[in-house]
């Protein structure tokens, strides 16, 4: 079985993340999306909330499942039996993603990193940009899946989001 893992903090998940998952799903028998804890970031939303958002956004994809990951991405891949680690790449991400691929290869050469480029029109979308827009009460419509917008937009209108 060809199984791939897509690891990220997804804080919050964006339409760019969902686009990548939807594009990867037909390429593999199974895609496991791992909601990971990034040791260099503090998460705005719990891992359980981020997992739920992704599950709602990909509910029609029968070969995609979502798990919460602790530890290194290559370890999550090994434990799940995934030999491919998917990474999304925007123009500004290439050096970072290349470095991560080299490091992951040093840790476990049996895990292959596969990068999918962001779809046209989505190169500017990032979780960091979404969080920044929320801080300044700017609408995030069109940047996040409807399930995320539904949860966060009422807070946006009432000024209750503090990131």
Secondary structure, DSSP 8 states (H G I E B T S, - for coil): --EEEEEE--TT--HHHHHHHHHHHTTSSEEEEEEE--TTS--SS-HHHHHHHHHHHTTT-TTEEEEEE-S-HHHHHHHHT--EEEEEE-GGGHHHHHHHHHHHHHH-TTSEEEEEE--TT-TT--HHHHHHHHHTT---TTTS-HHHHHHHHHHHHHT----
